[in-house]
Amino acid sequence: MFTTLAKVANAAFAVALGAALLGTGAGASQAQPGPPVLGGGSGIVIDNMFECTLTTVGHDGAGRLVGLTAGHCGDAGASVAAEADRGFGEIGRFAYSNNQLDYAVIEFTPGRIIPVNRIGNVTITGVGGPAQFPTIVCKEGRTTGNTCGITWGDVFQTNTETWTQMCVVEGDSGAPVVVGSTLVGMVNAYLAVACFGPEVGTNMSSIMNDINARGGVGSGFHPI
């Protein structure tokens, strides 16, 4: 995905691709009693350096508690903490990271988070196919919160990406993209200018197909 995006970016003088949506240096968070509450839209900290957004939390076919986020947020083995309570320590690790589709699977340590299906203004009750023009989609990001916009569709006929006109900036990588309460994609990058340029993200159907074909952690995923 990022090879295609890079070519488009060079032609259009675009900036802030891929890793540019990583947040850095977030301020200190206030600890809460007990394990942190996490769901699609929650902020996460990777290797105590980078901030991204959790796409969703659920169980895989083997009953493991897992989550998804953008692949450029970390490599396999990267440590994950909750941005809302960094002091609680590690809550899980990246089990797998796919650079081509730009998604990653996180395996949470049992008992280290309280999983929920609603964060902010986004509730996730299921996973569906990609949105089509002119559907309005919304996302919940750790940086810009809840924003919505029109869907442009699979502009370059990749069969894996959808372009939208939503506001996203650094730290929103991995944010869930929903139609109603159906998770249809994740935020991966923006072009040109943050919050003004179009957002591009990987379709959940492509991610689910790849996870299930690969097997292992995350296979058979269903949201909380």
Secondary structure per residue as TSV (DSSP state, phi and psi in degrees):
chain	resnum	aa	ss	phi	psi
A	1	M	-	360.0	-41.0
A	2	F	H	-75.6	-23.5
A	3	T	H	-63.2	-47.3
A	4	T	H	-60.9	-44.4
A	5	L	H	-63.9	-39.7
A	6	A	H	-62.7	-40.0
A	7	K	H	-64.8	-42.9
A	8	V	H	-63.7	-41.7
A	9	A	H	-62.8	-43.5
A	10	N	H	-62.8	-38.7
A	11	A	H	-70.0	-31.6
A	12	A	H	-104.5	9.5
A	13	F	T	55.6	41.1
A	14	A	-	-87.5	158.6
A	15	V	-	-134.2	177.1
A	16	A	-	62.5	51.7
A	17	L	-	-91.5	149.1
A	18	G	G	52.0	-107.2
A	19	A	G	-64.2	-16.1
A	20	A	G	-65.5	-16.7
A	21	L	G	-86.1	4.8
A	22	L	-	-76.9	132.8
A	23	G	E	-86.7	153.8
A	24	T	E	-138.5	148.4
A	25	G	-	65.1	40.4
A	26	A	-	-66.3	151.9
A	27	G	-	-68.7	168.1
A	28	A	-	-64.5	142.7
A	29	S	-	-105.2	159.8
A	30	Q	-	-95.0	125.8
A	31	A	-	-66.7	144.0
A	32	Q	-	-114.2	152.2
A	33	P	S	-66.8	138.3
A	34	G	S	79.9	-177.7
A	35	P	S	-63.3	149.2
A	36	P	-	-68.3	148.0
A	37	V	E	-88.7	124.5
A	38	L	E	-133.3	143.5
A	39	G	-	-160.0	-175.8
A	40	G	T	-60.1	117.2
A	41	G	T	113.3	-10.4
A	42	S	-	-75.7	148.2
A	43	G	E	-80.7	138.3
A	44	I	E	-128.5	154.3
A	45	V	E	-117.3	126.9
A	46	I	E	-107.3	125.3
A	47	D	T	52.4	31.3
A	48	N	T	57.1	24.8
A	49	M	T	-129.2	-45.1
A	50	F	E	-115.0	141.6
A	51	E	E	-106.4	132.1
A	52	C	E	-136.6	-174.5
A	53	T	E	-118.9	137.1
A	54	L	-	-75.0	134.2
A	55	T	-	-79.7	-46.0
A	56	T	E	-168.4	161.2
A	57	V	E	-128.0	141.2
A	58	G	E	-171.9	-164.5
A	59	H	E	-114.0	146.8
A	60	D	-	-92.0	-176.6
A	61	G	T	-65.0	-19.4
A	62	A	T	-94.7	4.2
A	63	G	-	86.7	3.6
A	64	R	-	-72.9	143.2
A	65	L	E	-83.5	117.5
A	66	V	E	-133.5	166.1
A	67	G	E	-142.2	169.1
A	68	L	E	-124.6	151.8
A	69	T	E	-156.5	-176.4
A	70	A	E	-71.0	143.7
A	71	G	G	-67.1	-32.0
A	72	H	G	-74.4	-2.1
A	73	C	G	-76.0	-21.5
A	74	G	-	179.3	163.5
A	75	D	-	-100.1	168.6
A	76	A	T	-54.9	133.3
A	77	G	T	96.1	-12.1
A	78	A	-	-63.8	140.8
A	79	S	E	-82.2	144.7
A	80	V	E	-123.6	134.7
A	81	A	E	-128.1	160.4
A	82	A	E	-85.0	127.8
A	83	E	G	-61.6	-33.3
A	84	A	G	-68.1	-19.5
A	85	D	G	-153.9	73.6
A	86	R	G	-60.8	-32.4
A	87	G	G	-64.9	-17.2
A	88	F	G	-70.0	-19.9
A	89	G	-	91.8	-165.3
A	90	E	E	-64.9	134.0
A	91	I	E	-113.5	-9.9
A	92	G	E	173.0	-175.9
A	93	R	E	-141.2	156.3
A	94	F	E	-67.6	121.9
A	95	A	E	-88.9	-28.9
A	96	Y	E	-160.0	142.4
A	97	S	E	-136.9	127.1
A	98	N	E	-109.4	111.8
A	99	N	T	-73.2	-31.4
A	100	Q	T	-70.1	-48.8
A	101	L	T	-89.6	-7.4
A	102	D	T	57.6	51.8
A	103	Y	E	-134.5	158.6
A	104	A	E	-138.6	150.1
A	105	V	E	-106.4	128.2
A	106	I	E	-106.4	132.0
A	107	E	E	-102.9	117.9
A	108	F	E	-83.6	144.1
A	109	T	-	-72.8	130.3
A	110	P	T	-52.3	132.0
A	111	G	T	82.0	0.1
A	112	R	S	-94.4	-8.9
A	113	I	-	-140.5	159.8
A	114	I	E	-106.3	107.4
A	115	P	E	-80.1	139.2
A	116	V	-	-136.3	161.9
A	117	N	S	-103.6	3.8
A	118	R	E	-135.0	126.2
A	119	I	E	-131.8	128.6
A	120	G	T	60.3	-124.1
A	121	N	T	-103.8	14.4
A	122	V	E	-116.9	126.0
A	123	T	E	-115.4	134.4
A	124	I	-	-115.0	116.6
A	125	T	-	-114.6	-9.7
A	126	G	E	-171.5	174.5
A	127	V	E	-117.1	135.9
A	128	G	-	-137.0	179.6
A	129	G	-	-73.2	170.4
A	130	P	-	-64.3	146.1
A	131	A	-	-71.6	151.5
A	132	Q	-	-118.8	153.2
A	133	F	T	-58.2	135.0
A	134	P	T	-107.9	43.0
A	135	T	-	-60.2	141.1
A	136	I	E	-89.4	125.1
A	137	V	E	-115.2	160.0
A	138	C	E	-133.1	158.1
A	139	K	E	-138.4	159.4
A	140	E	E	-125.4	110.4
A	141	G	E	-115.2	153.2
A	142	R	T	-68.4	-19.5
A	143	T	T	-97.7	-51.8
A	144	T	T	-104.3	0.5
A	145	G	E	68.2	-138.6
A	146	N	E	-94.6	118.7
A	147	T	E	-136.1	153.3
A	148	C	E	-132.8	161.9
A	149	G	E	-174.6	173.8
A	150	I	E	-76.2	147.9
A	151	T	E	-90.3	128.9
A	152	W	E	-90.5	-23.7
A	153	G	E	100.2	-163.6
A	154	D	-	-87.0	82.1
A	155	V	T	-56.8	-40.2
A	156	F	T	-107.0	18.0
A	157	Q	-	53.5	49.7
A	158	T	-	-85.6	-21.2
A	159	N	S	69.3	10.0
A	160	T	S	-132.8	-17.8
A	161	E	E	-118.5	152.8
A	162	T	E	-133.3	135.2
A	163	W	E	-100.4	138.4
A	164	T	E	-136.7	170.7
A	165	Q	-	-112.1	59.4
A	166	M	-	-106.5	151.0
A	167	C	-	-74.9	118.7
A	168	V	-	-138.0	144.4
A	169	V	-	-138.7	-173.6
A	170	E	T	-53.6	136.2
A	171	G	T	95.3	-15.5
A	172	D	-	-83.4	-3.6
A	173	S	T	-53.8	130.0
A	174	G	T	93.2	-9.6
A	175	A	-	-56.1	139.2
A	176	P	E	-69.6	136.3
A	177	V	E	-108.9	122.5
A	178	V	E	-127.6	153.4
A	179	V	E	-115.7	109.2
A	180	G	T	65.2	-120.4
A	181	S	T	-110.2	15.4
A	182	T	E	-98.4	123.8
A	183	L	E	-77.9	118.9
A	184	V	E	-115.3	-14.1
A	185	G	E	-171.9	-178.9
A	186	M	E	-132.1	155.2
A	187	V	-	-78.7	132.4
A	188	N	-	-124.1	-34.5
A	189	A	E	-164.7	169.0
A	190	Y	E	-134.3	162.5
A	191	L	-	-116.4	146.8
A	192	A	S	73.5	-84.7
A	193	V	S	-132.8	132.0
A	194	A	T	-56.2	135.0
A	195	C	T	72.2	-11.0
A	196	F	T	-113.6	-41.2
A	197	G	S	-72.8	158.7
A	198	P	-	-67.3	149.3
A	199	E	E	-95.9	144.0
A	200	V	E	-127.5	137.7
A	201	G	E	-147.9	163.2
A	202	T	E	-82.8	138.5
A	203	N	B	-70.4	141.2
A	204	M	H	-64.9	-31.7
A	205	S	H	-62.8	-39.3
A	206	S	H	-67.0	-40.6
A	207	I	H	-64.9	-47.0
A	208	M	H	-63.0	-40.4
A	209	N	H	-61.4	-42.0
A	210	D	H	-69.4	-43.3
A	211	I	H	-60.3	-46.0
A	212	N	H	-69.2	-36.1
A	213	A	H	-68.7	-35.0
A	214	R	H	-73.5	-34.8
A	215	G	-	77.3	-178.3
A	216	G	S	82.2	-155.5
A	217	V	T	-60.9	126.6
A	218	G	T	100.7	-21.8
A	219	S	T	-63.1	133.9
A	220	G	T	80.1	22.7
A	221	F	-	-60.8	140.5
A	222	H	E	-143.4	138.4
A	223	P	E	-68.9	158.6
A	224	I	-	-56.7	360.0
